[in-house]
Amino acid sequence: MKEIKKVLTNGKFLSLWISQILSQLTVNILSFVILIHLFNQTGSTIATSLLWVAYGVPAIIFGPIAAASIDLTEKRRVLMVTNLLQSVVVFLYAVFLYKQLIYLSYSVVFLYSLLNQFYVPAEAADLPLVVKEEDLPTANGLFFITQQSSLVLGFGVAGIMNEVLGFRPTLIFVGICLFAAFISVSFLPESRPSTKLPSNFEKAFSKFFNQIIDGYNFIKNTREVLFPFLLLLGIQVIFAVVVVNLPRIATDILGVTAGSSGFTVVVPAGIGAIVGTLVVSKLSADGIRKRKIILTSLIILSLSILLISVLSGPITIAFFVLTGVGVVGALVPSVTYLQERTPKELLGRVFGNFWFLTTLATVVPVLVSASITDLFGIRFLLIILGLICTVVAVLSSYKVRQI
């Protein structure tokens, strides 16, 4: 608690954290409302998986460019502009387009994601600049608490808001939250880029793309960074596959409606993630090695998913809680390690490339998982995911010794 209190007295961190809270809340409410809307209209997991494709295409096309640009721009300005434009996109959709074709939802997600390619690496790169290095594990822990709490709150209340208020008012609420996030980051101090583009266009163009290549080369050639990077990548892919298949998990395993998946699946998993974040922060403060925390968490994750695949009814909820613990227990130490080992001038590129590669690596598994679910059922898919997690745990026992 002493570590958390210290970070929370940092005004610069609070400005960034409030923006993250609002941004995470909005993206989860928006994603869940559109996900359930598409599933209820089409009854197809493939249709919901295409939502992830709409979110992923901007990362594939613009991710590397955005990642390189973060280290060349003033980060506060990037955070302000992206939050403001995301708010405008959602407001325009809510006011003028929400009654149009259902597939316009993909366009909103596409534009939101395009702006997120700049917001996410700017946020990750700014965090080590607003807190001291010894406070990074706690700050990352709070960020993960935000992510999981927003997932719980966002998915948990999105269905209720959609039913009680309607689709349009829910979208308007999302737009308001994004505008509030814009106001919050406006209080951050300026963070001047450590590298500037030359005034000559040809030299600037060349230097810009060299920035992208430098980021990839650092990840590829730094062994102590590469495997944790790949580990994070794999966990994010599994997470995306599960989210896309949430309606099927609710209907086929728990026997509830797709709209209830927020309460029955996401809320328990989010609670587990919050508990896991607090435990990981405490263990890190006590000097427990990140390697031990990661391996234990991966074992918990693989066993939980395998048990969910063979169980039914309320008892399954307990294993959703453990799944949340496992995911966060592997993520938090890995992210912290990457931030500690990455030079500050490369932070934007490393984390920007991470989100780009995550999205690129996710598109095919998400589409394949949707086909597997529609053809063979959600239990078969969960067995595959559980076995993959087991393999990753075994490999990690050999590959993460340096952490």
C-alpha positions in Angstrom: 0.0 0.0 0.0 2.9 2.3 0.7 4.1 1.9 -3.0 0.6 2.6 -4.3 0.2 5.7 -2.1 3.5 7.1 -3.4 2.5 6.7 -7.0 -0.9 8.2 -6.4 0.6 11.4 -5.0 2.3 12.0 -8.3 0.1 14.5 -10.1 1.6 13.8 -13.5 0.9 10.1 -13.1 -2.7 10.9 -12.1 -3.3 12.9 -15.2 -2.1 10.0 -17.4 -3.9 7.4 -15.3 -7.3 9.2 -15.5 -7.0 9.4 -19.2 -6.2 5.7 -19.3 -9.2 4.9 -17.1 -11.6 6.8 -19.3 -10.1 5.4 -22.5 -10.2 1.8 -21.3 -13.8 2.2 -20.1 -14.9 3.6 -23.4 -13.2 1.1 -25.6 -14.7 -1.8 -23.6 -18.2 -0.4 -23.6 -18.0 0.4 -27.3 -16.5 -3.0 -28.2 -19.1 -5.0 -26.1 -22.1 -3.1 -27.4 -21.1 -3.5 -31.0 -20.1 -7.1 -30.5 -23.4 -8.1 -29.0 -25.3 -6.1 -31.5 -23.6 -7.9 -34.4 -24.1 -11.3 -32.8 -27.8 -10.7 -32.1 -28.3 -9.5 -35.6 -26.4 -12.3 -37.4 -26.0 -15.2 -34.9 -22.5 -15.8 -36.4 -19.2 -15.9 -34.6 -17.5 -15.1 -37.9 -19.4 -11.8 -38.1 -18.2 -10.8 -34.6 -14.6 -11.9 -35.5 -14.7 -9.5 -38.4 -15.1 -6.8 -35.8 -11.6 -7.6 -34.6 -10.4 -7.5 -38.2 -11.8 -4.0 -38.5 -9.9 -3.1 -35.3 -6.7 -4.8 -36.5 -6.3 -3.5 -40.1 -5.3 0.0 -38.9 -2.6 -1.5 -36.7 -1.3 -3.6 -39.6 -1.2 -0.6 -42.0 -0.3 2.3 -39.7 1.1 0.6 -36.6 4.8 0.8 -37.6 4.5 4.4 -38.7 2.7 5.4 -35.5 5.3 3.6 -33.4 8.1 5.4 -35.0 6.4 8.8 -34.9 5.9 8.6 -31.1 9.6 9.0 -30.4 9.7 12.0 -32.8 6.7 13.9 -31.4 5.6 15.6 -28.2 3.7 12.8 -26.4 1.2 15.0 -24.6 0.0 16.5 -27.9 -0.4 13.0 -29.3 -2.5 11.9 -26.4 -4.7 15.0 -26.6 -5.3 14.9 -30.3 -6.1 11.2 -30.4 -8.6 11.4 -27.4 -10.3 14.4 -29.0 -10.7 12.8 -32.4 -11.9 9.5 -31.0 -14.6 11.5 -29.2 -15.6 13.2 -32.4 -15.8 9.9 -34.3 -18.1 8.3 -31.7 -20.3 11.5 -31.4 -20.8 11.7 -35.2 -21.8 8.0 -35.4 -24.2 8.4 -32.5 -25.8 11.5 -33.8 -26.0 10.9 -37.6 -25.2 7.3 -38.5 -26.3 4.9 -35.8 -29.6 4.0 -37.6 -27.9 3.2 -40.9 -26.6 -0.2 -42.0 -25.4 -2.5 -39.2 -22.0 -2.9 -41.0 -21.2 0.8 -40.5 -20.2 -0.3 -37.0 -17.1 -1.7 -38.6 -16.1 1.8 -39.9 -16.4 3.3 -36.4 -14.2 0.6 -34.9 -11.7 1.0 -37.8 -11.4 4.8 -37.2 -11.2 4.4 -33.4 -8.4 1.8 -33.9 -6.6 4.0 -36.3 -6.3 6.7 -33.7 -5.4 4.2 -31.0 -2.3 3.3 -32.9 -0.9 6.6 -31.8 -2.5 6.8 -28.4 -1.4 3.4 -27.0 2.4 3.7 -27.7 2.3 7.4 -26.6 0.7 6.3 -23.3 3.2 3.5 -22.7 6.2 5.7 -23.6 5.0 8.5 -21.4 4.5 6.3 -18.3 8.3 5.8 -17.5 8.7 9.6 -18.0 6.2 10.6 -15.3 7.2 8.0 -12.6 10.6 7.0 -11.2 12.1 3.7 -12.3 11.6 2.1 -8.9 7.9 3.0 -9.1 7.3 1.4 -12.5 6.1 -2.0 -11.2 3.5 -0.3 -9.0 2.5 2.1 -11.8 2.1 -0.8 -14.2 0.1 -2.7 -11.7 -2.3 0.3 -11.4 -2.5 0.5 -15.1 -3.4 -3.2 -15.3 -6.0 -2.8 -12.5 -7.5 0.0 -14.6 -7.5 -2.3 -17.7 -9.2 -5.2 -15.9 -11.5 -3.0 -13.8 -12.6 -1.2 -17.0 -13.1 -4.5 -18.7 -15.3 -5.6 -15.8 -17.2 -2.3 -15.6 -17.3 -1.7 -19.3 -18.6 -5.2 -20.3 -20.7 -5.5 -17.2 -22.6 -2.3 -17.6 -22.6 -2.0 -21.4 -25.4 -4.6 -21.8 -27.5 -2.8 -19.1 -26.9 0.6 -20.7 -27.8 -0.8 -24.1 -31.0 -2.4 -22.8 -32.1 0.5 -20.5 -30.9 3.5 -22.3 -30.5 2.3 -25.9 -27.7 2.0 -28.4 -27.4 5.8 -29.2 -27.3 7.1 -25.6 -24.7 4.5 -24.8 -22.5 5.8 -27.6 -23.0 9.4 -26.5 -21.8 8.4 -23.0 -18.7 6.9 -24.6 -18.0 10.1 -26.5 -18.3 12.2 -23.3 -15.8 9.9 -21.5 -13.3 10.3 -24.4 -13.6 14.1 -24.2 -13.0 14.0 -20.5 -9.8 11.9 -21.2 -8.7 14.7 -23.6 -9.1 17.2 -20.8 -7.1 15.1 -18.4 -4.0 14.6 -20.6 -4.0 18.3 -21.3 -2.6 18.7 -17.7 0.5 16.5 -18.5 3.8 18.3 -18.8 5.4 18.5 -22.2 7.8 15.7 -23.1 10.1 16.9 -25.8 11.2 14.2 -28.3 14.8 13.0 -27.8 15.2 12.8 -31.6 14.2 15.4 -34.2 13.6 14.9 -37.9 16.0 16.8 -40.2 14.5 19.8 -42.0 15.4 18.3 -45.4 12.5 16.2 -46.6 14.5 13.3 -48.1 16.7 13.1 -45.0 13.6 13.3 -42.8 11.8 10.6 -44.8 14.9 8.4 -44.5 15.4 9.0 -40.8 11.7 8.3 -40.1 11.8 4.9 -41.6 15.1 4.2 -40.0 13.3 4.8 -36.7 11.0 1.9 -37.5 13.8 -0.4 -38.5 15.8 0.5 -35.4 12.8 -0.5 -33.2 12.5 -3.9 -34.9 16.2 -4.5 -34.8 16.4 -3.7 -31.0 13.6 -6.3 -30.3 15.0 -8.9 -32.6 18.7 -8.6 -31.6 18.2 -8.1 -27.8 17.7 -11.7 -26.5 16.6 -10.7 -23.0 13.8 -8.6 -24.6 12.8 -10.9 -27.4 11.2 -13.8 -25.5 9.2 -11.6 -23.0 8.1 -9.7 -26.1 6.9 -12.9 -27.8 5.3 -14.1 -24.5 3.2 -10.9 -24.3 2.3 -11.3 -27.9 1.0 -14.8 -27.4 -1.1 -13.9 -24.3 -2.7 -11.0 -26.2 -3.6 -13.3 -29.1 -5.3 -15.8 -26.7 -7.1 -13.0 -25.0 -8.4 -11.7 -28.3 -9.7 -15.1 -29.3 -11.5 -15.5 -26.0 -13.2 -12.0 -26.3 -14.4 -12.7 -29.9 -15.9 -16.0 -28.7 -17.6 -14.5 -25.5 -21.2 -14.9 -26.9 -20.6 -18.6 -27.5 -19.0 -19.2 -24.1 -22.1 -17.6 -22.5 -24.6 -19.5 -24.5 -22.9 -22.9 -24.9 -21.1 -23.3 -21.6 -23.0 -21.2 -19.1 -26.4 -21.5 -20.8 -27.2 -17.8 -20.6 -27.8 -15.1 -23.2 -25.0 -13.6 -25.2 -25.8 -10.2 -23.6 -25.2 -11.8 -20.1 -21.6 -12.7 -21.0 -20.4 -9.5 -19.3 -21.7 -10.5 -15.9 -21.0 -14.3 -16.2 -17.6 -14.3 -17.9 -16.0 -10.9 -18.0 -16.8 -9.8 -14.4 -15.4 -12.9 -12.8 -12.3 -12.8 -15.0 -11.9 -9.1 -14.3 -12.1 -9.6 -10.6 -9.5 -12.3 -10.8 -7.3 -9.9 -12.8 -7.6 -7.2 -10.2 -6.7 -9.7 -7.5 -3.8 -11.0 -9.6 -2.5 -7.4 -10.2 -2.5 -6.6 -6.4 -0.8 -9.9 -5.7 1.8 -9.4 -8.4 2.6 -5.9 -7.2 3.1 -7.2 -3.7 5.3 -10.1 -4.8 7.4 -7.8 -6.9 7.8 -5.3 -4.0 8.9 -8.3 -1.9 11.7 -9.1 -4.4 10.1 -12.3 -5.9 11.7 -12.9 -9.3 9.5 -12.1 -12.3 10.4 -15.5 -13.8 8.7 -17.3 -10.9 5.6 -15.2 -11.1 5.3 -15.7 -14.9 5.7 -19.4 -14.8 3.2 -19.9 -11.9 0.7 -17.6 -13.7 1.0 -19.6 -17.0 0.3 -22.8 -15.2 -2.8 -21.3 -13.6 -4.0 -20.0 -16.9 -3.6 -23.3 -18.8 -5.3 -25.4 -16.1 -8.2 -22.9 -15.8 -8.9 -22.9 -19.6 -8.8 -26.7 -19.8 -11.1 -27.1 -16.9 -13.6 -24.5 -18.3 -13.6 -26.6 -21.5 -15.0 -29.6 -19.7 -17.2 -28.1 -17.1 -20.7 -26.5 -17.1 -22.8 -24.3 -14.9 -22.0 -21.9 -12.0 -18.8 -23.8 -11.0 -17.2 -22.6 -14.2 -17.3 -19.0 -12.9 -14.6 -19.8 -10.3 -12.2 -20.8 -13.1 -12.9 -17.6 -15.0 -11.6 -15.8 -11.9 -8.4 -18.0 -12.0 -8.1 -17.2 -15.7 -7.9 -13.5 -14.9 -5.3 -14.2 -12.3 -3.2 -16.2 -14.7 -3.4 -13.6 -17.6 -2.4 -10.6 -15.4 0.3 -12.6 -13.5 2.1 -13.3 -16.8 1.5 -9.8 -18.3 2.5 -7.4 -15.6 6.0 -8.8 -14.9 6.7 -9.1 -18.7 5.6 -5.5 -19.4 7.6 -4.2 -16.5 10.7 -6.1 -17.6 10.4 -4.7 -21.1 10.1 -1.1 -19.8 13.1 -1.6 -17.6 15.3 -3.0 -20.4 14.3 -0.6 -23.1 16.1 2.7 -23.5 13.8 5.6 -23.1 14.4 6.8 -26.7 13.1 3.4 -28.0 10.1 3.1 -25.7 7.6 4.4 -28.3 8.9 2.2 -31.0 9.1 -1.0 -28.9 5.6 -0.7 -27.5 4.1 0.6 -30.8 5.6 -2.3 -32.6 4.3 -4.6 -29.9 0.7 -3.5 -30.5 1.2 -3.6 -34.3 2.6 -7.2 -34.2 0.0 -8.3 -31.7 -2.8 -7.2 -34.0 -1.0 -8.7 -37.1 -0.6 -12.0 -35.2 -4.2 -11.9 -34.0 -6.1 -11.5 -37.2 -5.7 -15.1 -38.5 -6.2 -16.9 -35.2 -9.3 -14.8 -34.5 -10.8 -15.8 -37.9 -9.7 -19.4 -37.6 -11.1 -19.6 -34.0 -14.5 -18.3 -35.2 -14.6 -21.0 -37.9 -13.6 -23.7 -35.4 -16.3 -22.5 -32.9 -19.0 -22.5 -35.6 -17.9 -26.0 -36.9 -16.8 -27.9 -33.8 -18.1 -25.9 -30.8 -16.5 -23.6 -28.2 -15.3 -26.5 -26.0 -13.1 -27.8 -28.7 -11.6 -24.3 -29.2 -10.9 -23.9 -25.4 -9.1 -27.3 -25.3 -6.8 -26.0 -28.1 -6.2 -22.8 -26.2 -5.5 -24.6 -22.9 -3.0 -26.9 -24.6 -1.2 -23.9 -26.3 -0.9 -22.3 -22.8 0.6 -25.5 -21.5 3.2 -25.5 -24.2 4.0 -21.8 -23.6 4.5 -22.6 -19.9 6.9 -25.4 -20.7 8.9 -23.2 -23.1 9.0 -20.3 -20.7 10.6 -22.5 -18.0 13.6 -22.6 -20.3 13.5 -19.2 -22.0 12.9 -16.7 -19.2 15.7 -17.5 -16.9 17.2 -14.1 -17.2 14.1 -12.3 -15.9 
